[in-house]
Amino acid sequence: MPVSNYLDTTPAIGERVYLHSSCQIIGDVQIGDDSSVWCNTVLRGDVNRIVIGRGSNVQDLTMGHVSHKTPAKPEGSPLIIGDYVTVGHSVILHGCTIGNDCLIGMGSIVMDDVVIPDYVMIGAGSLISPGKVLESGMLYMGRPAKAVRKLTDEEIAYLRYSAEHYIRVKNNYLDGTKA
């Protein structure tokens, strides 16, 4: 089973969520309705919480973790992912906040205390340095990532389309049918 407790915390899984049998969901993790977590992904909410919104997908080989609470930083760095977010393959998310309708490109790394607002696309292989606060409606790329340009209306629409596509795919897995 891909879901396990950590001490006295148990993951909370919403309705019609797809968890691939090879993923690991550990501890204080909350996953919203219609979301999906794919092959060999690890979401480890042991020393802080992980919250994933509605309709989001966390794709294969992604690692999500957090930073613990300290006297100097009483909230630590939880991992918060909004609604309708697509997290591409082999992404590392560590103690960051991602808004709604975002796409995090394959192989990207998003570090502690980064804030990604709604409607942001992160290009594949990007590195978002600790504490960086991004601007809504922008494409970021590079190591370290920099704002490249404003997203087009078509790209903004694609952000939701991508998440909705993964909702259809996870429904195929859950229902055993092709939509």
Phi, psi and omega in degrees: 000133184279000184249128178218151179284160165229118187050243183257018179251137181237134176302145177247116186249126180289190181276144177055039175269138175254123175242114177297147185297342180267353179282165178232120178243113192234127169078225188278075181235130177240125181240123183286163180308146174064017177268170180215146178231123194259186192309129173058024174277145177238125172240104188250097179262063183268312184257005175191181187262155172236130179233126177241128183285192182283139171070018181265157178227137180240109193274174189315137173066017177281145176241122175242125180216183191219169171247144186286164179280141178225166175301324180285336182221080189300334178268351185060213176227092175287167174253118182238123178239128184285200180273145174055047177256137173253120176252113185291177182298143172058039177268147170248121176242122183228106172057043182239172179237127180240128180287197181274155174054055177239160174229124178254112187294156183308138175072010179281158176234126179239117190270179182306139172065015170287142174238117176250112182285182178301152172059056177233141174243128177254121180293153181306139175076012182280156175237118177259113186293153182307137173080359182288137177247118184271171181253137180298148174078020185239156170260128177244139179212155171112177179225095001284154183290143176228154175295127181263314181188170174288147174287146175282166176301323180294320179293321177297318177296325180296328180303313178289320178304316182301313180295318180293325176301315180291333173295317178297317180296314181295328176295323176300317178294318182290320186265345182071023179232168176256125181274000000 
